[in-house]
Amino acid sequence: MAEVIVAFSNPENSRNIKNILAKRGFHVAAVCMTAAQTLTAAENLDSGIVVCGSRFPDMVYADLRECLPAYLDMLVIAPPSHKAEYEAENLIFLAMPLKINELTGTMEMMIHAQDRRRRRKKKMPKARSEADLAILKQAKEILMSRNHMSENEAHRYLQTCSMENG
């Protein structure tokens, strides 16, 4: 389950949102009152969601979004008038007044989107470094000169050996 940071300048709002999320099975990693506390808590997470209001004593949500790592999504709970102010990737608005089902449904949607991004990233082949490419080229050249192989044959031979050795 994704980690959640609840960040509102009003302690009562923080407590209410934290309780709602905890009762619905979400793991609340931190409850913060300022953007600085939120950034500190975000450093300890590998992925997750920041649920916050639109204003903090030390900055607004747009500045906080720019300071947060890209792997964290942000769910802003704010009056409808704040929605048009700032658009960013990994940022979703929920208008107040808020329904509990809207909050939990949106959270689940965001968690599924993070899981899809994570799985897609794992499936992408890793790029070889310059040093690795140079070693492979050198190995092919040795096979081609010593064993009189074509480049394709040397390539297939290296692939076979690599698969056998794991």
C-alpha positions as CSV (number, residue, x, y, z in Angstrom):
1,M,0.0,0.0,0.0
2,A,1.3,3.5,-0.8
3,E,2.5,5.8,1.9
4,V,0.4,8.9,2.5
5,I,1.5,12.3,3.9
6,V,-1.4,14.4,5.2
7,A,-0.5,18.1,5.2
8,F,-2.9,20.9,6.2
9,S,-2.2,24.1,8.0
10,N,-5.3,23.5,10.2
11,P,-4.6,20.7,12.7
12,E,-8.2,19.7,12.9
13,N,-8.4,19.2,9.1
14,S,-5.2,17.1,9.3
15,R,-6.6,14.9,12.0
16,N,-9.9,14.4,10.3
17,I,-8.4,13.4,6.9
18,K,-5.8,11.2,8.7
19,N,-8.6,9.4,10.5
20,I,-10.7,8.9,7.4
21,L,-7.7,7.5,5.5
22,A,-6.6,5.2,8.3
23,K,-10.1,3.8,8.7
24,R,-10.2,3.0,5.0
25,G,-6.9,1.1,5.1
26,F,-4.4,3.7,3.9
27,H,-1.1,4.0,5.6
28,V,-0.6,7.5,6.8
29,A,3.2,8.0,7.2
30,A,3.2,11.5,8.5
31,V,0.9,14.4,9.4
32,C,2.3,17.8,8.7
33,M,1.3,21.4,9.4
34,T,3.8,23.2,7.2
35,A,5.3,22.7,3.7
36,A,8.8,22.4,5.2
37,Q,7.6,19.5,7.4
38,T,6.0,17.9,4.3
39,L,9.3,18.1,2.4
40,T,11.2,16.6,5.3
41,A,8.7,13.7,5.5
42,A,8.8,13.2,1.7
43,E,12.5,12.5,1.9
44,N,11.9,9.3,3.8
45,L,9.5,7.9,1.2
46,D,10.2,6.0,-2.0
47,S,6.7,6.6,-3.4
48,G,3.4,7.9,-2.2
49,I,0.8,10.6,-2.1
50,V,0.7,14.0,-0.4
51,V,-2.9,14.9,0.6
52,C,-2.9,18.7,1.3
53,G,-4.7,21.9,1.4
54,S,-4.0,24.9,-0.9
55,R,-2.1,27.1,1.5
56,F,0.5,26.6,4.2
57,P,2.1,29.2,6.5
58,D,5.4,28.9,4.6
59,M,4.2,28.4,0.9
60,V,1.3,27.5,-1.4
61,Y,0.6,24.1,-2.9
62,A,2.1,25.1,-6.3
63,D,5.5,25.8,-4.7
64,L,5.3,22.6,-2.7
65,R,4.6,20.5,-5.8
66,E,7.7,22.0,-7.5
67,C,9.8,21.1,-4.5
68,L,8.5,17.5,-4.1
69,P,10.2,14.6,-5.9
70,A,8.5,13.5,-9.1
71,Y,7.7,10.1,-7.7
72,L,5.3,11.6,-5.2
73,D,1.7,12.5,-6.4
74,M,-0.2,15.3,-4.8
75,L,-3.9,15.5,-4.0
76,V,-5.0,19.0,-3.2
77,I,-8.3,19.5,-1.3
78,A,-9.3,23.1,-1.9
79,P,-12.1,25.4,-2.8
80,P,-13.1,25.1,-6.5
81,S,-11.7,28.6,-7.2
82,H,-8.2,27.3,-6.7
83,K,-8.3,24.6,-9.4
84,A,-7.5,26.9,-12.4
85,E,-4.5,28.5,-10.7
86,Y,-1.9,25.8,-11.4
87,E,-1.7,22.7,-13.6
88,A,1.1,20.1,-13.1
89,E,1.8,16.4,-13.7
90,N,1.0,14.2,-10.7
91,L,-1.4,16.8,-9.3
92,I,-5.1,16.2,-8.7
93,F,-7.7,18.5,-7.2
94,L,-10.7,17.6,-5.1
95,A,-13.2,20.4,-4.5
96,M,-14.5,21.2,-1.0
97,P,-17.0,20.3,0.4
98,L,-15.6,16.8,0.2
99,K,-17.3,13.4,0.2
100,I,-15.5,10.5,1.8
101,N,-16.2,8.2,-1.1
102,E,-14.7,10.8,-3.5
103,L,-11.5,11.0,-1.4
104,T,-11.0,7.2,-1.1
105,G,-11.9,6.6,-4.7
106,T,-9.4,9.2,-5.9
107,M,-6.7,7.9,-3.6
108,E,-7.2,4.3,-4.9
109,M,-7.1,5.6,-8.5
110,M,-3.8,7.5,-7.8
111,I,-2.3,4.4,-6.1
112,H,-3.2,2.2,-9.1
113,A,-1.6,4.8,-11.5
114,Q,1.6,4.8,-9.4
115,D,1.7,1.0,-9.6
116,R,1.2,1.0,-13.3
117,R,4.1,3.6,-13.7
118,R,6.3,1.5,-11.4
119,R,5.6,-1.7,-13.4
120,R,6.1,0.0,-16.7
121,K,9.4,1.4,-15.5
122,K,10.6,-2.1,-14.4
123,K,9.7,-3.5,-17.8
124,M,11.9,-1.0,-19.7
125,P,15.2,-2.4,-20.7
126,K,18.2,-0.8,-19.0
127,A,20.5,1.1,-21.2
128,R,24.0,-0.2,-21.4
129,S,26.9,2.0,-20.3
130,E,29.7,3.1,-22.7
131,A,32.1,0.7,-20.8
132,D,29.7,-2.3,-21.2
133,L,29.3,-1.6,-24.9
134,A,33.0,-1.4,-25.4
135,I,33.5,-4.7,-23.6
136,L,30.9,-6.4,-25.8
137,K,32.4,-5.0,-28.9
138,Q,35.9,-6.2,-27.9
139,A,34.5,-9.7,-27.1
140,K,32.8,-9.9,-30.5
141,E,36.1,-8.9,-32.2
142,I,38.0,-11.6,-30.3
143,L,35.5,-14.2,-31.3
144,M,35.4,-13.0,-34.9
145,S,39.2,-13.1,-35.2
146,R,40.0,-16.3,-33.3
147,N,37.0,-18.4,-34.3
148,H,36.4,-16.9,-37.8
149,M,32.8,-16.0,-36.9
150,S,30.6,-13.3,-38.5
151,E,29.5,-10.5,-36.2
152,N,26.0,-12.0,-36.0
153,E,27.4,-15.3,-35.0
154,A,29.6,-13.8,-32.4
155,H,26.6,-11.8,-31.1
156,R,24.4,-14.9,-30.8
157,Y,27.3,-16.8,-29.1
158,L,27.7,-14.1,-26.5
159,Q,23.9,-14.1,-25.9
160,T,23.8,-17.8,-25.5
161,C,26.8,-17.8,-23.0
162,S,25.2,-14.9,-21.1
163,M,21.9,-16.8,-20.8
164,E,23.6,-20.0,-19.6
165,N,25.6,-18.1,-17.0
166,G,22.7,-16.1,-15.8
